[in-house]
Every structure is written in structure tokens, then in C-alpha cells.
Amino acid sequence: MLKSLPASISRAVVSGIDKHAEAQAAADHLAAIMAEIHGGNWRVSINHPRAVVLIYQNGDATNGGKD
């Protein structure tokens, strides 16, 4: 089931915060959801010139990386 975006992202859109910060907030939110699902420490890397967003587990999975 889809959750709504957190209020911080909604406020960012309404307040006119720059789009880079908005993208970072959305990626951080997805990383937090991945941590809830799979455990571990999740990281975000955004490369705007290459138009790539990477969200990855930082190698310390609580499930031993068997997910």
C-alpha cells in the first residue's frame, strides 16, 4: 500500500524550496522506507548531471544480506 509523502516534502513543494532539495527529500524518504522493510543502513546518492538516483544498503544488513 502506498503511503503519502511526509509533510516535510509537501511543505517543500508549497514553500517553493529548490527542486534539488525536493528530490533529496523524496530519495531520503524512500531510503527510510527501505530500511523499515529490509533493515540496515540505507544511503542515497543523486547525480544530477547523469540523471541518476541510487538508493542502496550500506552493507550492514540485519538479515545478513540474504534479502
Secondary structure by P-SEA (a helix, b strand, c coil): ccccccaaaaaaaaacccaaaaaaaaaaaaaaaaaaacccbbbbbbbcccbbbbbbbcccccccccc
